[in-house]
Amino acid sequence: MRHGTSIGRVRGLGSSHHGAHHWLVQRFTAVGNLVTVLFLIVSLIMLPDLSHATVTGWLASPVPALMMALMIVSTFWHARLGLQVLVEDYVHTAGNRFAVMLALNLATFVGAAAALFFLFMVVTGAGTPAPAPAAPAGGM
């Protein structure tokens, strides 16, 4: 038994057999987003204040840093999957679809890599500016 309609087979537009997997992965990333965002919101609410030092100190702990990294990966992956569906549904020319998917993949990868890099900078304290030197005593 063949899959798809006869006109779909003629046009080469039959089932690609990836729909269920794509749908499941999108739902799993949505659940991952929900869990990580709820964890981060509750954790931020429980902090004594939201000063830069407090939040960066909290984020330097292993569990919040891991949850933030998981949120970054899950969010970018989820966004890519959703935008891929839009491209597949509404960009009809093969060359345009290829170019848009290439740009989408590049933007997703660069965005996630940048976010993870900046998270690494915060966690390690590498981006923290050095404290200003003390003013000389008896200054003008």
C-alpha positions as CSV (number, residue, x, y, z in Angstrom):
1,M,0.0,0.0,0.0
2,R,1.4,3.4,-1.0
3,H,1.3,6.5,1.1
4,G,-0.2,9.8,-0.1
5,T,-2.6,10.6,-2.9
6,S,-2.0,9.7,-6.5
7,I,-1.5,13.4,-7.4
8,G,0.9,13.9,-4.5
9,R,3.0,11.0,-5.7
10,V,3.1,12.4,-9.2
11,R,4.2,15.8,-8.0
12,G,6.6,14.3,-5.5
13,L,4.6,15.9,-2.6
14,G,3.8,12.7,-0.7
15,S,4.4,12.2,3.0
16,S,7.9,12.8,4.2
17,H,7.2,10.6,7.3
18,H,8.7,13.2,9.6
19,G,5.5,14.9,10.8
20,A,4.9,12.8,14.0
21,H,8.6,13.2,15.1
22,H,8.6,16.9,14.4
23,W,5.3,17.3,16.3
24,L,6.6,15.3,19.3
25,V,9.9,17.2,19.5
26,Q,8.1,20.5,19.4
27,R,5.9,19.4,22.3
28,F,8.8,18.1,24.3
29,T,10.7,21.4,23.8
30,A,7.5,23.3,24.9
31,V,7.4,21.2,28.1
32,G,11.1,21.8,28.6
33,N,10.6,25.5,28.2
34,L,7.7,25.5,30.7
35,V,9.8,23.6,33.3
36,T,12.9,25.7,33.0
37,V,11.1,29.1,32.9
38,L,9.0,28.2,35.9
39,F,12.1,27.1,37.8
40,L,13.9,30.4,36.9
41,I,10.9,32.5,37.8
42,V,10.4,30.9,41.2
43,S,14.1,31.1,41.9
44,L,14.3,34.8,41.0
45,I,11.2,35.5,43.2
46,M,12.9,33.7,46.1
47,L,16.1,35.9,45.8
48,P,16.4,38.5,48.5
49,D,16.9,41.3,45.9
50,L,17.4,41.6,42.2
51,S,20.7,43.5,42.2
52,H,23.3,42.6,39.7
53,A,25.6,41.0,42.3
54,T,22.8,38.9,43.7
55,V,21.5,37.6,40.4
56,T,25.0,36.9,39.0
57,G,26.0,35.2,42.2
58,W,22.9,33.0,42.1
59,L,23.5,32.3,38.4
60,A,27.0,31.2,39.1
61,S,25.6,28.2,41.1
62,P,25.6,24.9,39.1
63,V,21.8,24.2,39.2
64,P,20.6,27.7,38.0
65,A,23.4,27.8,35.4
66,L,22.4,24.4,34.1
67,M,18.7,25.3,34.0
68,M,19.5,28.5,32.1
69,A,21.6,26.6,29.6
70,L,18.8,24.1,29.1
71,M,16.3,26.9,28.7
72,I,18.5,28.5,26.0
73,V,18.9,25.3,24.0
74,S,15.3,24.3,24.4
75,T,13.9,27.8,23.5
76,F,16.1,28.2,20.4
77,W,15.3,24.6,19.2
78,H,11.6,25.2,19.8
79,A,11.6,28.5,17.9
80,R,13.5,26.9,15.0
81,L,11.0,24.0,14.8
82,G,8.1,26.4,14.8
83,L,9.6,28.7,12.2
84,Q,10.5,25.7,10.0
85,V,6.8,24.8,9.8
86,L,6.0,28.3,8.7
87,V,8.7,28.2,6.0
88,E,7.6,24.8,4.8
89,D,4.0,25.9,4.6
90,Y,4.4,29.3,3.1
91,V,7.6,29.5,1.0
92,H,6.8,27.6,-2.1
93,T,9.8,28.1,-4.4
94,A,12.5,25.5,-3.7
95,G,15.4,27.9,-4.0
96,N,13.7,30.5,-1.7
97,R,12.8,27.7,0.8
98,F,16.5,26.5,0.9
99,A,17.8,30.1,1.4
100,V,15.3,30.9,4.2
101,M,16.0,27.5,5.9
102,L,19.7,28.2,5.7
103,A,19.2,31.7,7.2
104,L,16.9,30.2,9.9
105,N,19.4,27.5,10.8
106,L,22.3,30.0,10.9
107,A,20.4,32.5,13.0
108,T,19.3,29.8,15.4
109,F,22.8,28.5,15.8
110,V,24.4,31.9,16.2
111,G,21.8,33.1,18.6
112,A,22.0,30.0,20.8
113,A,25.8,30.0,20.7
114,A,25.9,33.7,21.7
115,A,23.5,33.2,24.5
116,L,25.5,30.2,25.8
117,F,28.7,32.2,25.5
118,F,27.3,35.1,27.5
119,L,25.9,32.7,30.1
120,F,29.4,31.2,30.4
121,M,30.8,34.7,30.8
122,V,28.4,35.4,33.7
123,V,28.9,32.1,35.3
124,T,32.7,32.3,35.3
125,G,32.7,36.0,36.1
126,A,34.9,36.7,33.1
127,G,32.8,39.6,32.0
128,T,32.7,41.3,35.4
129,P,34.5,44.7,35.3
130,A,37.4,45.2,37.7
131,P,36.5,47.4,40.8
132,A,37.4,51.0,40.4
133,P,40.5,52.1,42.3
134,A,40.0,53.9,45.5
135,A,40.3,57.7,45.4
136,P,43.5,59.1,46.9
137,A,43.1,60.3,50.5
138,G,43.0,64.1,50.8
139,G,42.1,64.6,47.2
140,M,41.2,68.0,45.8
